[in-house]
């Protein structure tokens, strides 16, 4: 039986990062993947949906120009969209495949290669023995340590039959034969809103978005979600707010073949029934851990949720860690990679810095793009943290004016004290993500906002909007909020004494 220092189960972003970091640290590593290396990070997820978004943005920008010239809108065929998406996925997959093949070839009979890749489904036979199976192949290996990085899959809803033809999840989008004439998206979180943006920007599909809350993206501040909602509605998206999905099913539609019918109820008691061509479920994701036989490994799961019981990345078995989507939380590529590296370091070195999620940058591919780091206003208020906030509209930023992209804003949140340490930032608009990293570093290092104000930024650049936020907080702004109230905001919030005591 082959023996390894580390077996990583799952070759998505978290598992791949864990394997590569373990190699750095001198471990002999086996990476097991049942399907395709890269996982949701490449296929049916991060890379493919963002490639679709990039294409959709270009189509929309072209059509905005066409309209100003009185010309017919430009339309892409669905086959052209899927061709570009598949090419992007292949390029990334090829990079991974070549890298792994070259790594596996490094070694000799006396000094085996530090890395092996095995295709198949893994399960525990005991805490250190793992069985790997695929049709016509079975292999048992022994590992001193294990990292579970089995990823996740789209969540389904009870009573709704997903066939990936008419009622879809994100796994089935690229299997479409053509643009649907109409689609309903159930769930107004990040994934649901991203697909609403993609289809509305491409301009060939009537989009309906079901939002059970009173606004989309309820985890974000209202100024963020309201701007995104306005832009989606401007593109023709129908947002059903405060709507409860009572029924969703496929029905026969005479000469039109099959359609999807959904029924909604509202707080005031009225109901609404709508027919569309396709439906997309976007109601979260579920960890892929149920086929590992975790009990055989001595890994405890939560009786209520079925998720792995964790302290950081460590399971209840001292030699087994879980990272990425397999943890059932924080399902982002960059966080999965961070957790994978951290777990590999703890295994190899016996220690690693504690995981810190406070300065993690995020990006949502919406219309417009939304990027963030640290706390937003509603999170500060929920925690009872006093803060000051400055917001600058894109209409005040020279680069945004030059790009003719003035829909958006920057918002910087700092502590309500003399130091004014940065608590968080939100950027909504063109190139939003390019402005995040410097602020993320400031949060990580506890640097006061005055340092940001004193930097010499290139001109014209989008990041000048972040600098103007810092200047406003220090009373040095180019534009004065008392004069420019519709474009500039300078505010503060402090908890009531009762709220502070409760917090």
DRENDO-1510 file (C-alpha; in Angstrom, 1 decimal, always signed):
<recs>
REC; n; res; u; v; w
REC; 1; UNK; +0.0; +0.0; +0.0 .
REC; 2; UNK; +1.4; +3.4; -1.1 .
REC; 3; UNK; +2.0; +5.9; +1.7 .
REC; 4; UNK; +1.9; +9.6; +1.6 .
REC; 5; UNK; +2.6; +12.5; +4.0 .
REC; 6; UNK; -0.6; +14.2; +2.8 .
REC; 7; UNK; -3.7; +13.1; +0.8 .
REC; 8; UNK; -5.8; +16.0; -0.5 .
REC; 9; UNK; -9.3; +14.9; -1.4 .
REC; 10; UNK; -10.6; +17.3; -4.0 .
REC; 11; UNK; -8.8; +19.2; -6.8 .
REC; 12; UNK; -10.7; +22.5; -6.8 .
REC; 13; UNK; -9.1; +25.9; -5.8 .
REC; 14; UNK; -8.8; +25.0; -2.1 .
REC; 15; UNK; -7.4; +21.5; -2.6 .
REC; 16; UNK; -5.0; +22.5; -5.3 .
REC; 17; UNK; -3.6; +25.4; -3.2 .
REC; 18; UNK; -3.2; +23.0; -0.2 .
REC; 19; UNK; -1.3; +20.5; -2.3 .
REC; 20; UNK; +1.0; +23.0; -3.8 .
REC; 21; UNK; +1.8; +24.6; -0.5 .
REC; 22; UNK; +2.5; +21.2; +1.0 .
REC; 23; UNK; +5.0; +20.5; -1.8 .
REC; 24; UNK; +6.8; +23.7; -0.9 .
REC; 25; UNK; +7.1; +22.4; +2.6 .
REC; 26; UNK; +8.7; +19.1; +1.6 .
REC; 27; UNK; +5.6; +16.8; +1.9 .
REC; 28; UNK; +4.9; +13.9; -0.4 .
REC; 29; UNK; +1.4; +14.6; -1.7 .
REC; 30; UNK; -1.4; +12.7; -3.4 .
REC; 31; UNK; -4.2; +14.9; -4.9 .
REC; 32; UNK; -7.4; +13.0; -5.5 .
REC; 33; UNK; -10.1; +14.4; -7.8 .
REC; 34; UNK; -13.2; +12.5; -8.9 .
REC; 35; UNK; -14.0; +14.7; -11.9 .
REC; 36; UNK; -12.0; +17.7; -13.3 .
REC; 37; UNK; -9.1; +19.5; -11.7 .
REC; 38; UNK; -10.1; +23.1; -10.9 .
REC; 39; UNK; -13.6; +22.2; -9.8 .
REC; 40; UNK; -16.2; +24.9; -9.6 .
REC; 41; UNK; -13.3; +27.4; -9.7 .
REC; 42; UNK; -13.2; +26.7; -13.4 .
REC; 43; UNK; -16.3; +24.9; -14.4 .
REC; 44; UNK; -19.9; +25.9; -13.7 .
REC; 45; UNK; -18.7; +28.6; -11.4 .
REC; 46; UNK; -16.1; +31.3; -10.9 .
REC; 47; UNK; -14.3; +31.3; -14.3 .
REC; 48; UNK; -17.1; +30.4; -16.6 .
REC; 49; UNK; -19.7; +32.8; -15.1 .
REC; 50; UNK; -17.2; +35.6; -15.0 .
REC; 51; UNK; -16.2; +35.0; -18.7 .
REC; 52; UNK; -20.0; +35.2; -19.5 .
REC; 53; UNK; -20.1; +38.5; -17.6 .
REC; 54; UNK; -17.1; +40.0; -19.4 .
REC; 55; UNK; -18.8; +39.1; -22.8 .
REC; 56; UNK; -22.1; +40.5; -21.6 .
REC; 57; UNK; -20.4; +43.8; -20.5 .
REC; 58; UNK; -18.9; +44.2; -24.0 .
REC; 59; UNK; -22.2; +43.5; -25.7 .
REC; 60; UNK; -24.0; +46.0; -23.5 .
REC; 61; UNK; -21.3; +48.7; -24.0 .
REC; 62; UNK; -21.5; +48.2; -27.8 .
REC; 63; UNK; -25.2; +48.5; -27.7 .
REC; 64; UNK; -25.2; +51.7; -25.7 .
REC; 65; UNK; -23.0; +53.2; -28.4 .
REC; 66; UNK; -25.3; +51.7; -31.1 .
REC; 67; UNK; -28.3; +53.4; -29.5 .
REC; 68; UNK; -26.7; +56.8; -29.5 .
REC; 69; UNK; -26.1; +56.4; -33.3 .
REC; 70; UNK; -29.7; +55.2; -33.9 .
REC; 71; UNK; -28.5; +51.7; -35.1 .
REC; 72; UNK; -29.9; +48.3; -34.5 .
REC; 73; UNK; -28.5; +46.5; -31.4 .
REC; 74; UNK; -25.7; +44.0; -31.7 .
REC; 75; UNK; -26.6; +40.4; -30.8 .
REC; 76; UNK; -24.3; +37.4; -30.2 .
REC; 77; UNK; -25.4; +33.9; -30.9 .
REC; 78; UNK; -25.5; +31.7; -27.8 .
REC; 79; UNK; -23.0; +29.3; -29.5 .
REC; 80; UNK; -20.5; +32.2; -29.7 .
REC; 81; UNK; -20.9; +32.9; -25.9 .
REC; 82; UNK; -20.4; +29.2; -25.0 .
REC; 83; UNK; -17.5; +28.9; -27.4 .
REC; 84; UNK; -15.7; +31.8; -25.6 .
REC; 85; UNK; -16.5; +30.4; -22.2 .
REC; 86; UNK; -15.3; +26.9; -23.1 .
REC; 87; UNK; -12.1; +28.3; -24.5 .
REC; 88; UNK; -11.4; +30.2; -21.2 .
REC; 89; UNK; -12.1; +27.0; -19.2 .
REC; 90; UNK; -9.8; +25.0; -21.4 .
REC; 91; UNK; -7.0; +27.5; -21.1 .
REC; 92; UNK; -7.1; +27.4; -17.3 .
REC; 93; UNK; -7.5; +23.6; -17.2 .
REC; 94; UNK; -4.5; +23.2; -19.6 .
REC; 95; UNK; -2.4; +25.3; -17.3 .
REC; 96; UNK; -3.3; +23.1; -14.3 .
REC; 97; UNK; -2.8; +19.8; -16.3 .
REC; 98; UNK; +0.6; +20.7; -17.6 .
REC; 99; UNK; +1.8; +21.9; -14.2 .
REC; 100; UNK; +0.7; +18.7; -12.5 .
REC; 101; UNK; +2.1; +16.5; -15.3 .
REC; 102; UNK; +5.5; +18.1; -15.0 .
REC; 103; UNK; +5.4; +18.0; -11.2 .
REC; 104; UNK; +4.6; +14.2; -11.3 .
REC; 105; UNK; +7.6; +13.6; -13.6 .
REC; 106; UNK; +10.1; +15.0; -11.1 .
REC; 107; UNK; +11.6; +12.1; -9.3 .
REC; 108; UNK; +13.5; +8.8; -9.6 .
REC; 109; UNK; +13.3; +5.3; -8.3 .
REC; 110; UNK; +15.4; +6.3; -5.3 .
REC; 111; UNK; +13.6; +9.6; -4.8 .
REC; 112; UNK; +10.0; +9.3; -5.7 .
REC; 113; UNK; +8.2; +12.4; -7.0 .
REC; 114; UNK; +6.8; +14.7; -4.4 .
REC; 115; UNK; +3.4; +14.8; -6.1 .
REC; 116; UNK; +0.9; +12.4; -7.6 .
REC; 117; UNK; -2.5; +13.0; -9.0 .
REC; 118; UNK; -5.2; +10.2; -8.9 .
REC; 119; UNK; -8.6; +10.4; -10.6 .
REC; 120; UNK; -11.4; +8.8; -8.7 .
REC; 121; UNK; -13.8; +9.1; -5.8 .
REC; 122; UNK; -12.3; +8.8; -2.3 .
REC; 123; UNK; -13.7; +7.5; +0.9 .
REC; 124; UNK; -12.2; +6.6; +4.3 .
REC; 125; UNK; -11.7; +3.0; +5.3 .
REC; 126; UNK; -10.2; +4.1; +8.6 .
REC; 127; UNK; -8.7; +7.3; +9.9 .
REC; 128; UNK; -5.5; +6.9; +7.8 .
REC; 129; UNK; -6.5; +4.6; +4.9 .
REC; 130; UNK; -8.4; +6.0; +1.9 .
REC; 131; UNK; -9.9; +4.0; -1.0 .
REC; 132; UNK; -9.9; +5.6; -4.4 .
REC; 133; UNK; -12.3; +4.2; -7.0 .
REC; 134; UNK; -13.3; +4.8; -10.6 .
REC; 135; UNK; -14.7; +2.3; -13.2 .
REC; 136; UNK; -12.2; -0.5; -13.6 .
REC; 137; UNK; -9.8; +0.8; -11.0 .
REC; 138; UNK; -9.5; +0.5; -7.2 .
REC; 139; UNK; -6.5; +1.8; -5.1 .
REC; 140; UNK; -6.0; +2.0; -1.3 .
REC; 141; UNK; -3.5; +4.4; +0.1 .
REC; 142; UNK; -2.3; +5.4; +3.6 .
REC; 143; UNK; -1.8; +9.0; +4.5 .
REC; 144; UNK; -0.4; +10.5; +7.7 .
REC; 145; UNK; -2.5; +13.6; +7.2 .
REC; 146; UNK; -5.6; +14.4; +5.1 .
REC; 147; UNK; -7.2; +17.6; +3.8 .
REC; 148; UNK; -10.8; +17.4; +2.8 .
REC; 149; UNK; -11.5; +19.8; -0.1 .
REC; 150; UNK; -14.4; +18.2; -1.8 .
REC; 151; UNK; -16.2; +21.4; -2.8 .
REC; 152; UNK; -19.9; +22.0; -3.1 .
REC; 153; UNK; -22.9; +21.7; -5.4 .
REC; 154; UNK; -26.0; +23.9; -6.0 .
REC; 155; UNK; -28.7; +23.5; -3.4 .
REC; 156; UNK; -32.1; +22.3; -4.5 .
REC; 157; UNK; -35.5; +23.2; -3.1 .
REC; 158; UNK; -38.0; +20.6; -1.8 .
REC; 159; UNK; -40.8; +19.9; -4.3 .
REC; 160; UNK; -38.9; +21.4; -7.3 .
REC; 161; UNK; -37.7; +18.9; -9.9 .
REC; 162; UNK; -34.4; +20.1; -11.3 .
REC; 163; UNK; -33.8; +18.6; -14.8 .
REC; 164; UNK; -31.0; +21.0; -15.9 .
REC; 165; UNK; -33.0; +21.5; -19.1 .
REC; 166; UNK; -36.0; +23.7; -18.1 .
REC; 167; UNK; -35.4; +24.1; -14.4 .
REC; 168; UNK; -31.7; +24.7; -14.0 .
REC; 169; UNK; -29.0; +25.3; -11.5 .
REC; 170; UNK; -25.7; +27.1; -12.3 .
REC; 171; UNK; -24.4; +23.6; -13.3 .
REC; 172; UNK; -26.8; +23.5; -16.3 .
REC; 173; UNK; -26.5; +27.0; -17.8 .
REC; 174; UNK; -23.9; +26.1; -20.4 .
REC; 175; UNK; -26.0; +23.1; -21.5 .
REC; 176; UNK; -28.6; +25.5; -23.0 .
REC; 177; UNK; -29.1; +25.2; -26.7 .
REC; 178; UNK; -29.9; +28.9; -27.2 .
REC; 179; UNK; -30.7; +32.1; -25.3 .
REC; 180; UNK; -33.9; +31.5; -23.4 .
REC; 181; UNK; -36.6; +34.1; -24.4 .
REC; 182; UNK; -37.4; +34.4; -20.7 .
REC; 183; UNK; -36.0; +33.1; -17.4 .
REC; 184; UNK; -36.9; +33.4; -13.8 .
REC; 185; UNK; -34.1; +33.4; -11.2 .
REC; 186; UNK; -35.0; +32.2; -7.7 .
REC; 187; UNK; -32.8; +33.8; -5.2 .
REC; 188; UNK; -31.5; +37.4; -5.2 .
REC; 189; UNK; -28.1; +36.8; -3.6 .
REC; 190; UNK; -24.8; +37.1; -5.3 .
REC; 191; UNK; -25.1; +34.3; -7.8 .
REC; 192; UNK; -28.7; +35.1; -8.7 .
REC; 193; UNK; -28.0; +38.7; -9.2 .
REC; 194; UNK; -24.9; +37.9; -11.3 .
REC; 195; UNK; -26.9; +35.8; -13.7 .
REC; 196; UNK; -29.6; +38.4; -13.8 .
REC; 197; UNK; -27.0; +40.9; -14.8 .
REC; 198; UNK; -25.4; +38.6; -17.4 .
REC; 199; UNK; -28.7; +37.7; -19.2 .
REC; 200; UNK; -30.0; +41.3; -19.1 .
REC; 201; UNK; -26.8; +42.7; -20.5 .
REC; 202; UNK; -26.7; +40.2; -23.3 .
REC; 203; UNK; -30.1; +41.6; -24.3 .
REC; 204; UNK; -31.8; +38.5; -25.7 .
REC; 205; UNK; -33.6; +37.3; -22.5 .
REC; 206; UNK; -36.4; +38.7; -20.4 .
REC; 207; UNK; -35.3; +38.2; -16.8 .
REC; 208; UNK; -37.5; +37.8; -13.7 .
REC; 209; UNK; -35.8; +37.8; -10.3 .
REC; 210; UNK; -37.5; +36.6; -7.2 .
REC; 211; UNK; -36.5; +38.3; -4.0 .
REC; 212; UNK; -38.0; +37.1; -0.7 .
REC; 213; UNK; -36.5; +40.1; +1.2 .
REC; 214; UNK; -37.6; +43.7; +0.6 .
REC; 215; UNK; -34.4; +44.3; -1.4 .
REC; 216; UNK; -31.8; +42.3; -3.3 .
REC; 217; UNK; -28.4; +41.7; -1.8 .
REC; 218; UNK; -29.8; +42.1; +1.7 .
REC; 219; UNK; -26.3; +41.5; +3.3 .
REC; 220; UNK; -25.1; +44.7; +1.7 .
REC; 221; UNK; -25.9; +48.3; +2.6 .
REC; 222; UNK; -29.1; +49.7; +1.0 .
REC; 223; UNK; -27.3; +52.2; -1.2 .
REC; 224; UNK; -25.3; +49.4; -2.8 .
REC; 225; UNK; -28.3; +47.1; -3.4 .
REC; 226; UNK; -30.6; +49.9; -4.5 .
REC; 227; UNK; -28.1; +51.1; -7.2 .
REC; 228; UNK; -27.7; +47.5; -8.5 .
REC; 229; UNK; -31.5; +47.0; -8.5 .
REC; 230; UNK; -32.1; +50.3; -10.4 .
REC; 231; UNK; -29.6; +49.3; -13.1 .
REC; 232; UNK; -31.1; +45.8; -13.4 .
REC; 233; UNK; -34.6; +47.3; -13.8 .
REC; 234; UNK; -33.2; +49.8; -16.3 .
REC; 235; UNK; -32.1; +46.8; -18.3 .
REC; 236; UNK; -35.6; +45.3; -18.2 .
REC; 237; UNK; -35.2; +42.9; -15.2 .
REC; 238; UNK; -38.5; +42.4; -13.4 .
REC; 239; UNK; -37.7; +42.1; -9.6 .
REC; 240; UNK; -40.4; +40.5; -7.5 .
REC; 241; UNK; -39.8; +41.9; -4.1 .
REC; 242; UNK; -41.0; +40.4; -0.8 .
REC; 243; UNK; -42.2; +37.5; -2.9 .
REC; 244; UNK; -42.6; +33.9; -1.5 .
REC; 245; UNK; -42.3; +31.1; -4.1 .
REC; 246; UNK; -45.4; +28.9; -3.6 .
REC; 247; UNK; -44.9; +26.7; -6.7 .
REC; 248; UNK; -42.5; +26.1; -9.6 .
REC; 249; UNK; -43.1; +23.4; -12.2 .
REC; 250; UNK; -42.8; +22.5; -15.8 .
REC; 251; UNK; -46.0; +22.6; -17.8 .
REC; 252; UNK; -47.0; +21.8; -21.4 .
REC; 253; UNK; -47.6; +24.9; -23.5 .
REC; 254; UNK; -49.2; +23.7; -26.7 .
REC; 255; UNK; -47.2; +24.5; -29.8 .
REC; 256; UNK; -44.5; +26.2; -27.7 .
REC; 257; UNK; -43.5; +22.9; -26.1 .
REC; 258; UNK; -42.8; +23.1; -22.4 .
REC; 259; UNK; -42.6; +26.1; -20.2 .
REC; 260; UNK; -42.0; +26.8; -16.5 .
REC; 261; UNK; -44.8; +28.2; -14.4 .
REC; 262; UNK; -44.2; +29.8; -11.0 .
REC; 263; UNK; -46.7; +31.2; -8.4 .
REC; 264; UNK; -45.8; +33.9; -5.9 .
REC; 265; UNK; -47.5; +35.2; -2.8 .
REC; 266; UNK; -47.0; +38.6; -1.2 .
REC; 267; UNK; -47.4; +40.0; +2.3 .
REC; 268; UNK; -50.6; +41.8; +1.4 .
REC; 269; UNK; -52.2; +38.5; +0.5 .
REC; 270; UNK; -52.3; +38.7; -3.3 .
REC; 271; UNK; -50.8; +36.0; -5.6 .
REC; 272; UNK; -49.3; +36.1; -9.0 .
REC; 273; UNK; -48.7; +33.4; -11.6 .
REC; 274; UNK; -46.2; +33.8; -14.4 .
REC; 275; UNK; -44.9; +31.6; -17.2 .
REC; 276; UNK; -41.4; +31.7; -18.6 .
REC; 277; UNK; -39.2; +29.5; -20.8 .
REC; 278; UNK; -36.6; +28.5; -18.2 .
REC; 279; UNK; -36.0; +28.8; -14.4 .
REC; 280; UNK; -32.7; +29.0; -12.6 .
REC; 281; UNK; -32.4; +28.0; -8.9 .
REC; 282; UNK; -29.9; +30.1; -7.1 .
REC; 283; UNK; -30.5; +29.4; -3.4 .
REC; 284; UNK; -27.0; +28.6; -2.2 .
REC; 285; UNK; -24.7; +25.6; -2.2 .
REC; 286; UNK; -24.2; +22.4; -0.2 .
REC; 287; UNK; -20.9; +20.8; +0.8 .
REC; 288; UNK; -19.9; +17.5; -1.0 .
REC; 289; UNK; -19.0; +15.5; +2.1 .
REC; 290; UNK; -21.7; +12.8; +2.5 .
REC; 291; UNK; -19.9; +10.1; +0.4 .
REC; 292; UNK; -16.6; +10.2; +2.3 .
REC; 293; UNK; -17.7; +8.0; +5.2 .
REC; 294; UNK; -16.4; +10.5; +7.7 .
REC; 295; UNK; -17.5; +8.3; +10.6 .
REC; 296; UNK; -14.8; +5.8; +9.6 .
REC; 297; UNK; -12.2; +8.5; +9.8 .
REC; 298; UNK; -13.4; +9.7; +13.3 .
REC; 299; UNK; -14.6; +13.0; +11.9 .
REC; 300; UNK; -17.6; +14.3; +13.8 .
REC; 301; UNK; -20.5; +16.0; +11.9 .
REC; 302; UNK; -23.2; +18.3; +13.2 .
REC; 303; UNK; -26.4; +16.4; +13.9 .
REC; 304; UNK; -28.6; +19.2; +12.7 .
REC; 305; UNK; -26.8; +20.4; +9.6 .
REC; 306; UNK; -24.7; +17.4; +8.6 .
REC; 307; UNK; -21.7; +19.7; +8.2 .
REC; 308; UNK; -18.2; +18.9; +9.5 .
REC; 309; UNK; -17.5; +20.1; +13.0 .
REC; 310; UNK; -14.5; +22.4; +12.8 .
REC; 311; UNK; -12.1; +24.6; +14.8 .
REC; 312; UNK; -10.6; +26.7; +12.1 .
REC; 313; UNK; -9.8; +24.1; +9.5 .
REC; 314; UNK; -9.2; +21.3; +12.0 .
REC; 315; UNK; -11.8; +18.5; +12.3 .
REC; 316; UNK; -12.3; +16.4; +15.4 .
REC; 317; UNK; -9.6; +14.0; +14.0 .
REC; 318; UNK; -6.3; +15.6; +14.8 .
REC; 319; UNK; -4.7; +14.7; +11.5 .
REC; 320; UNK; -7.6; +15.7; +9.2 .
REC; 321; UNK; -8.5; +19.2; +8.0 .
REC; 322; UNK; -11.3; +20.6; +5.9 .
REC; 323; UNK; -11.1; +23.6; +3.7 .
REC; 324; UNK; -13.0; +25.6; +1.0 .
REC; 325; UNK; -16.6; +24.8; +0.2 .
REC; 326; UNK; -16.3; +21.5; +2.1 .
REC; 327; UNK; -16.6; +23.5; +5.3 .
REC; 328; UNK; -20.1; +24.7; +4.4 .
REC; 329; UNK; -19.2; +28.3; +4.9 .
REC; 330; UNK; -17.2; +31.2; +3.2 .
REC; 331; UNK; -17.7; +29.7; -0.2 .
REC; 332; UNK; -15.2; +31.9; -2.2 .
REC; 333; UNK; -12.2; +30.9; -4.2 .
REC; 334; UNK; -9.8; +33.2; -2.5 .
REC; 335; UNK; -10.9; +32.1; +1.0 .
REC; 336; UNK; -10.7; +28.4; +0.0 .
REC; 337; UNK; -7.1; +28.9; -1.3 .
REC; 338; UNK; -6.2; +30.8; +2.0 .
REC; 339; UNK; -7.7; +28.0; +4.1 .
REC; 340; UNK; -5.9; +25.3; +2.0 .
REC; 341; UNK; -2.5; +27.0; +2.4 .
REC; 342; UNK; -3.1; +27.5; +6.1 .
REC; 343; UNK; -4.0; +23.8; +6.6 .
REC; 344; UNK; -0.9; +22.7; +4.7 .
REC; 345; UNK; +1.3; +24.9; +6.9 .
REC; 346; UNK; -0.3; +23.6; +10.1 .
REC; 347; UNK; +0.3; +20.0; +9.0 .
REC; 348; UNK; +3.9; +20.6; +7.9 .
REC; 349; UNK; +5.1; +23.2; +10.4 .
REC; 350; UNK; +2.9; +22.4; +13.3 .
REC; 351; UNK; +1.7; +26.0; +13.4 .
REC; 352; UNK; +0.4; +28.8; +11.1 .
REC; 353; UNK; -1.1; +32.3; +11.6 .
REC; 354; UNK; -4.7; +32.3; +12.6 .
REC; 355; UNK; -7.2; +32.7; +9.7 .
REC; 356; UNK; -8.4; +36.2; +9.5 .
REC; 357; UNK; -11.5; +37.0; +7.4 .
REC; 358; UNK; -11.6; +40.7; +8.3 .
REC; 359; UNK; -9.5; +42.0; +5.4 .
REC; 360; UNK; -10.7; +39.6; +2.7 .
REC; 361; UNK; -11.5; +41.4; -0.6 .
REC; 362; UNK; -14.6; +40.4; -2.5 .
REC; 363; UNK; -16.0; +41.2; -5.9 .
REC; 364; UNK; -19.6; +40.7; -7.3 .
REC; 365; UNK; -20.0; +40.7; -11.0 .
REC; 366; UNK; -23.1; +42.7; -11.3 .
REC; 367; UNK; -24.3; +45.8; -13.2 .
REC; 368; UNK; -22.3; +47.8; -12.0 .
REC; 369; UNK; -19.5; +45.8; -10.6 .
REC; 370; UNK; -19.4; +45.7; -6.7 .
REC; 371; UNK; -16.2; +45.2; -4.7 .
REC; 372; UNK; -15.7; +45.3; -0.9 .
REC; 373; UNK; -13.4; +44.7; +2.0 .
REC; 374; UNK; -14.0; +44.7; +5.7 .
REC; 375; UNK; -17.2; +45.8; +7.4 .
REC; 376; UNK; -20.1; +47.7; +5.8 .
REC; 377; UNK; -22.4; +50.1; +7.6 .
REC; 378; UNK; -25.1; +47.7; +8.6 .
REC; 379; UNK; -22.5; +45.3; +10.0 .
REC; 380; UNK; -21.0; +48.1; +12.1 .
REC; 381; UNK; -24.4; +49.0; +13.4 .
REC; 382; UNK; -25.2; +45.4; +14.2 .
REC; 383; UNK; -22.0; +45.1; +16.2 .
REC; 384; UNK; -22.4; +48.4; +17.9 .
REC; 385; UNK; -19.3; +49.9; +16.4 .
REC; 386; UNK; -19.2; +53.7; +16.1 .
REC; 387; UNK; -17.9; +54.9; +12.7 .
REC; 388; UNK; -17.5; +57.7; +10.3 .
REC; 389; UNK; -18.2; +57.3; +6.6 .
REC; 390; UNK; -17.4; +59.2; +3.5 .
REC; 391; UNK; -19.0; +58.5; +0.1 .
REC; 392; UNK; -18.0; +60.0; -3.3 .
REC; 393; UNK; -20.1; +59.6; -6.4 .
REC; 394; UNK; -18.4; +58.4; -9.6 .
REC; 395; UNK; -19.8; +61.6; -11.2 .
REC; 396; UNK; -17.1; +63.4; -9.2 .
REC; 397; UNK; -14.2; +61.3; -10.5 .
REC; 398; UNK; -12.3; +62.4; -13.6 .
REC; 399; UNK; -11.5; +58.9; -14.9 .
REC; 400; UNK; -15.2; +57.8; -14.5 .
REC; 401; UNK; -16.3; +60.9; -16.5 .
REC; 402; UNK; -13.7; +60.1; -19.2 .
REC; 403; UNK; -14.9; +56.6; -19.5 .
REC; 404; UNK; -18.5; +57.8; -19.6 .
REC; 405; UNK; -19.3; +55.4; -16.7 .
REC; 406; UNK; -20.5; +57.6; -13.9 .
REC; 407; UNK; -22.9; +55.2; -12.3 .
REC; 408; UNK; -21.4; +54.2; -8.9 .
REC; 409; UNK; -19.7; +55.4; -5.8 .
REC; 410; UNK; -16.8; +54.8; -3.3 .
REC; 411; UNK; -17.6; +54.5; +0.4 .
REC; 412; UNK; -14.9; +54.4; +3.1 .
REC; 413; UNK; -15.8; +53.6; +6.7 .
REC; 414; UNK; -13.4; +54.4; +9.6 .
REC; 415; UNK; -13.4; +54.3; +13.4 .
REC; 416; UNK; -15.1; +57.2; +15.2 .
REC; 417; UNK; -11.9; +58.4; +17.0 .
REC; 418; UNK; -8.8; +60.4; +16.3 .
REC; 419; UNK; -6.9; +57.5; +14.7 .
REC; 420; UNK; -9.7; +56.9; +12.1 .
REC; 421; UNK; -8.5; +53.3; +11.3 .
REC; 422; UNK; -10.2; +51.9; +8.2 .
REC; 423; UNK; -13.0; +49.4; +9.1 .
REC; 424; UNK; -14.3; +48.8; +5.5 .
REC; 425; UNK; -14.9; +50.0; +2.0 .
REC; 426; UNK; -17.4; +49.5; -0.7 .
REC; 427; UNK; -16.8; +50.3; -4.4 .
REC; 428; UNK; -19.7; +50.2; -6.9 .
REC; 429; UNK; -19.0; +50.9; -10.5 .
REC; 430; UNK; -16.5; +50.5; -13.3 .
REC; 431; UNK; -13.1; +49.1; -12.2 .
REC; 432; UNK; -14.4; +48.8; -8.7 .
REC; 433; UNK; -12.1; +45.9; -7.8 .
REC; 434; UNK; -8.9; +47.8; -8.8 .
REC; 435; UNK; -9.4; +50.1; -5.8 .
REC; 436; UNK; -9.7; +47.6; -3.1 .
REC; 437; UNK; -6.3; +46.2; -2.4 .
REC; 438; UNK; -4.7; +49.2; -0.9 .
REC; 439; UNK; -7.6; +49.5; +1.6 .
REC; 440; UNK; -7.4; +45.8; +2.4 .
REC; 441; UNK; -3.7; +46.3; +3.3 .
REC; 442; UNK; -4.6; +49.2; +5.5 .
REC; 443; UNK; -7.2; +47.2; +7.4 .
REC; 444; UNK; -4.7; +44.3; +7.8 .
REC; 445; UNK; -2.0; +46.6; +9.2 .
REC; 446; UNK; -4.3; +49.0; +11.1 .
REC; 447; UNK; -3.1; +52.0; +9.1 .
REC; 448; UNK; -5.0; +55.3; +9.7 .
REC; 449; UNK; -6.9; +56.8; +6.8 .
REC; 450; UNK; -4.6; +59.8; +6.8 .
REC; 451; UNK; -1.9; +57.7; +5.0 .
REC; 452; UNK; -4.3; +57.1; +2.2 .
REC; 453; UNK; -5.1; +60.8; +1.9 .
REC; 454; UNK; -1.4; +61.7; +1.6 .
REC; 455; UNK; -0.6; +59.2; -1.2 .
REC; 456; UNK; +0.1; +60.7; -4.7 .
REC; 457; UNK; -2.4; +58.9; -6.9 .
REC; 458; UNK; -2.0; +58.7; -10.7 .
REC; 459; UNK; -4.4; +61.1; -12.6 .
REC; 460; UNK; -6.9; +60.4; -13.9 .
REC; 461; UNK; -7.5; +57.1; -12.1 .
REC; 462; UNK; -10.5; +55.5; -10.4 .
REC; 463; UNK; -8.6; +55.2; -7.2 .
REC; 464; UNK; -8.6; +59.0; -6.8 .
REC; 465; UNK; -12.2; +58.5; -5.6 .
REC; 466; UNK; -10.9; +56.5; -2.6 .
REC; 467; UNK; -8.4; +59.2; -1.9 .
REC; 468; UNK; -11.2; +61.8; -2.0 .
REC; 469; UNK; -13.1; +59.8; +0.6 .
REC; 470; UNK; -10.1; +59.9; +2.9 .
REC; 471; UNK; -9.7; +63.6; +2.4 .
REC; 472; UNK; -13.3; +64.2; +3.2 .
REC; 473; UNK; -13.0; +62.3; +6.5 .
REC; 474; UNK; -10.0; +64.6; +7.4 .
REC; 475; UNK; -11.9; +67.8; +6.4 .
REC; 476; UNK; -9.7; +68.3; +3.2 .
REC; 477; UNK; -12.0; +67.3; +0.4 .
REC; 478; UNK; -11.9; +68.9; -3.1 .
REC; 479; UNK; -15.7; +68.9; -3.0 .
REC; 480; UNK; -17.6; +70.0; +0.1 .
REC; 481; UNK; -20.6; +67.9; +1.2 .
REC; 482; UNK; -22.6; +70.8; +2.4 .
REC; 483; UNK; -22.5; +72.2; -1.2 .
REC; 484; UNK; -22.5; +68.9; -3.2 .
REC; 485; UNK; -25.0; +66.9; -1.0 .
REC; 486; UNK; -26.4; +64.8; -3.8 .
REC; 487; UNK; -22.9; +63.5; -4.9 .
REC; 488; UNK; -20.9; +63.7; -1.6 .
REC; 489; UNK; -21.8; +62.2; +1.7 .
REC; 490; UNK; -20.0; +62.7; +5.0 .
REC; 491; UNK; -21.7; +61.1; +8.1 .
REC; 492; UNK; -21.2; +59.4; +11.4 .
REC; 493; UNK; -23.0; +56.8; +13.5 .
REC; 494; UNK; -22.7; +56.0; +17.2 .
REC; 495; UNK; -24.7; +53.4; +19.1 .
REC; 496; UNK; -27.2; +54.4; +21.7 .
REC; 497; UNK; -26.1; +53.5; +25.2 .
REC; 498; UNK; -28.6; +50.7; +25.4 .
REC; 499; UNK; -27.4; +49.3; +22.1 .
REC; 500; UNK; -23.8; +49.5; +23.2 .
REC; 501; UNK; -24.6; +47.7; +26.4 .
REC; 502; UNK; -26.4; +44.9; +24.5 .
REC; 503; UNK; -23.5; +44.6; +22.1 .
</recs>
